[in-house]
């Protein structure tokens, strides 16, 4: 049995204090034969410090494509030859998407826009959309609109947006390899304003962008420093026409090691399955991750890629006897 698992058991499971960067790296290097024990420990940590419930969320894009930024993994950038063109969603369609999301049992509905940051048109549409959703559907509304000003943060709080998603995407040292049109520090600044406003912070990233295992550990430690309420874990699903279109997919066992490592770095955080898990983990690996530290799921499709049918994920949660978090518990 690796010594790191003994140390993690004593520290994380017993005290709820996450691992530091050096220890996270040791976890990421756990041999294959010790992976079941690592996943069990991560599951025990999740059960002790988060409980058995799983939070279910749906997402919809208010503005898709035509983004001015050059995030190398993203087919919504207007700078690449990838086949996503700029489209805006109308308010009735937004309300209907929220209604369909709530029908799956989800407690969270996230409105996403492919922009550097919101302009007045987008903020006006958000105000109208959030008001219409709250009038029609009993669901929490989250948003992901890029980098914000303090004034925009205050506006979102006033609208009743309860959680804001802004992913760091990767660690600070690797970020310039992935995005050149804005900095990691700019993203960090938005996240600090959101945290100070009282909105919940949702911040994660994508594994498999070409980062080293050391940079993966660096990323987990930087997220732990931010202490977000929720961390979405995406695995790169290479998009044709993007600079990372030929990047290999993360190996399933490496993905599971990362899930466990992120759980041991952030024992009390909502760790959410997001994009790419279908091709990285498949059905069996998806189950393993839910038994290895994950305690939240995005159901249905993502922004530009297909996910698993919501019914499949909900059936899996029922099979694993993992209760879906009720809305009343999140209000």
QUITA-V414496 format. One record per residue. N is the residue number from 1. RES is the residue in one letter. PHI is phi in whole degrees, -180 to 180 (none if undefined). BURIAL is I if it has 24 or more other ideal C-beta (glycine too) atoms within 12 Angstrom, else O. Layout:
BEGIN
N_RES_PHI_BURIAL ; N_RES_PHI_BURIAL
END
This chain:
BEGIN
1_X_none_O ; 2_X_-62_O ; 3_X_-62_O ; 4_X_-61_I ; 5_X_-70_I ; 6_X_-62_O ; 7_X_-65_I ; 8_X_-65_I ; 9_X_-63_I ; 10_X_-68_O ; 11_X_-87_O ; 12_X_-77_I ; 13_X_-67_I ; 14_X_-78_O ; 15_X_-111_O ; 16_X_76_O ; 17_X_-98_O ; 18_X_-70_I ; 19_X_-73_I ; 20_X_-86_I ; 21_X_-59_I ; 22_X_-64_O ; 23_X_-72_I ; 24_X_-60_I ; 25_X_-62_I ; 26_X_-60_I ; 27_X_-62_I ; 28_X_-65_I ; 29_X_-100_I ; 30_X_-56_I ; 31_X_-63_O ; 32_X_-54_O ; 33_X_-68_O ; 34_X_-99_I ; 35_X_-61_I ; 36_X_-58_O ; 37_X_-68_I ; 38_X_-62_I ; 39_X_-64_I ; 40_X_-63_I ; 41_X_-63_I ; 42_X_-61_I ; 43_X_-65_I ; 44_X_-61_I ; 45_X_-63_I ; 46_X_-60_I ; 47_X_-65_I ; 48_X_-71_O ; 49_X_-99_I ; 50_X_-120_I ; 51_X_89_O ; 52_X_-82_O ; 53_X_-70_I ; 54_X_-118_I ; 55_X_-90_I ; 56_X_-109_I ; 57_X_-137_I ; 58_X_-116_I ; 59_X_-128_I ; 60_X_-144_I ; 61_X_-96_I ; 62_X_-77_I ; 63_X_-130_I ; 64_X_-111_I ; 65_X_77_I ; 66_X_69_I ; 67_X_-77_I ; 68_X_-79_I ; 69_X_-86_I ; 70_X_-115_I ; 71_X_-53_I ; 72_X_-68_I ; 73_X_-95_I ; 74_X_-107_I ; 75_X_-80_I ; 76_X_-90_I ; 77_X_-66_I ; 78_X_-77_I ; 79_X_-94_I ; 80_X_-111_I ; 81_X_-88_O ; 82_X_-70_I ; 83_X_-86_O ; 84_X_-115_I ; 85_X_-100_O ; 86_X_-71_O ; 87_X_-139_O ; 88_X_-109_O ; 89_X_-98_I ; 90_X_-83_O ; 91_X_-63_I ; 92_X_-58_O ; 93_X_-67_O ; 94_X_-64_I ; 95_X_-64_I ; 96_X_-65_O ; 97_X_-64_I ; 98_X_-65_I ; 99_X_-64_O ; 100_X_-65_I ; 101_X_-64_I ; 102_X_-62_I ; 103_X_-66_O ; 104_X_-81_I ; 105_X_98_I ; 106_X_-67_I ; 107_X_-105_I ; 108_X_-135_I ; 109_X_-130_I ; 110_X_-107_I ; 111_X_-95_I ; 112_X_-119_I ; 113_X_-133_I ; 114_X_-84_I ; 115_X_-144_I ; 116_X_-68_I ; 117_X_-169_I ; 118_X_-76_I ; 119_X_-99_O ; 120_X_-62_O ; 121_X_-60_O ; 122_X_-68_I ; 123_X_-64_I ; 124_X_-63_O ; 125_X_-68_I ; 126_X_-62_I ; 127_X_-59_I ; 128_X_-66_O ; 129_X_-67_I ; 130_X_-63_I ; 131_X_-61_O ; 132_X_-67_I ; 133_X_-65_I ; 134_X_-64_O ; 135_X_-75_O ; 136_X_-108_O ; 137_X_-136_I ; 138_X_-90_O ; 139_X_-153_I ; 140_X_-75_I ; 141_X_-110_I ; 142_X_-115_I ; 143_X_-143_I ; 144_X_-144_I ; 145_X_-126_I ; 146_X_85_I ; 147_X_-79_I ; 148_X_-119_I ; 149_X_-93_O ; 150_X_-60_O ; 151_X_-61_O ; 152_X_-69_I ; 153_X_-58_I ; 154_X_-62_O ; 155_X_-62_I ; 156_X_-65_I ; 157_X_-61_I ; 158_X_-63_O ; 159_X_-68_I ; 160_X_98_I ; 161_X_-70_I ; 162_X_-97_I ; 163_X_-145_I ; 164_X_-119_I ; 165_X_-101_I ; 166_X_-151_I ; 167_X_-78_I ; 168_X_-75_I ; 169_X_74_I ; 170_X_-159_I ; 171_X_-72_I ; 172_X_-59_I ; 173_X_-72_O ; 174_X_-97_I ; 175_X_-52_I ; 176_X_-62_O ; 177_X_-77_I ; 178_X_-111_I ; 179_X_-137_I ; 180_X_-119_O ; 181_X_-88_O ; 182_X_-155_I ; 183_X_-107_O ; 184_X_-58_I ; 185_X_-64_O ; 186_X_-64_I ; 187_X_-64_I ; 188_X_-59_I ; 189_X_-62_O ; 190_X_-61_I ; 191_X_-62_I ; 192_X_-65_I ; 193_X_-64_I ; 194_X_-62_I ; 195_X_-59_I ; 196_X_-68_O ; 197_X_-77_I ; 198_X_100_O ; 199_X_-67_I ; 200_X_-72_I ; 201_X_-102_I ; 202_X_-114_I ; 203_X_-150_I ; 204_X_-144_I ; 205_X_-179_I ; 206_X_-124_I ; 207_X_-96_I ; 208_X_98_I ; 209_X_-84_I ; 210_X_113_I ; 211_X_-70_I ; 212_X_-80_O ; 213_X_-65_I ; 214_X_-65_O ; 215_X_-71_I ; 216_X_-64_I ; 217_X_-66_I ; 218_X_-59_I ; 219_X_-63_I ; 220_X_-61_I ; 221_X_-67_I ; 222_X_-69_I ; 223_X_-64_I ; 224_X_-61_I ; 225_X_-64_O ; 226_X_-67_I ; 227_X_57_O ; 228_X_-72_I ; 229_X_-68_I ; 230_X_-142_I ; 231_X_-124_I ; 232_X_-76_I ; 233_X_-105_I ; 234_X_-104_I ; 235_X_-120_I ; 236_X_-55_I ; 237_X_-109_I ; 238_X_-56_I ; 239_X_-101_I ; 240_X_-57_O ; 241_X_89_O ; 242_X_-99_I ; 243_X_-59_I ; 244_X_-104_I ; 245_X_-62_O ; 246_X_-105_O ; 247_X_-67_I ; 248_X_-68_O ; 249_X_-75_I ; 250_X_-60_I ; 251_X_-63_O ; 252_X_-54_I ; 253_X_-67_I ; 254_X_-67_I ; 255_X_-64_I ; 256_X_-67_I ; 257_X_-60_I ; 258_X_-66_I ; 259_X_-57_I ; 260_X_-64_I ; 261_X_-64_I ; 262_X_-66_I ; 263_X_-64_I ; 264_X_-73_I ; 265_X_-79_I ; 266_X_-134_I ; 267_X_-63_I ; 268_X_-108_I ; 269_X_-93_I ; 270_X_-71_I ; 271_X_-109_I ; 272_X_-109_I ; 273_X_-63_I ; 274_X_-130_I ; 275_X_-65_I ; 276_X_89_I ; 277_X_-67_I ; 278_X_-65_I ; 279_X_-84_I ; 280_X_-81_I ; 281_X_-112_I ; 282_X_66_O ; 283_X_-66_O ; 284_X_-67_O ; 285_X_-66_I ; 286_X_-59_I ; 287_X_-62_I ; 288_X_-60_I ; 289_X_-66_I ; 290_X_-67_I ; 291_X_-100_I ; 292_X_-135_I ; 293_X_127_I ; 294_X_-71_I ; 295_X_-140_I ; 296_X_-159_I ; 297_X_-141_I ; 298_X_-87_I ; 299_X_-101_I ; 300_X_81_I ; 301_X_-88_I ; 302_X_-98_I ; 303_X_-77_I ; 304_X_-131_I ; 305_X_-131_I ; 306_X_-82_O ; 307_X_-104_I ; 308_X_-81_I ; 309_X_-57_O ; 310_X_-56_I ; 311_X_-62_O ; 312_X_-66_O ; 313_X_-66_I ; 314_X_-67_I ; 315_X_-67_O ; 316_X_-64_I ; 317_X_-62_I ; 318_X_-66_O ; 319_X_-61_O ; 320_X_-84_I ; 321_X_58_O ; 322_X_-106_I ; 323_X_-67_O ; 324_X_-79_I ; 325_X_-61_I ; 326_X_-82_O ; 327_X_-61_I ; 328_X_-57_O ; 329_X_-75_O ; 330_X_-100_I ; 331_X_-82_O
END
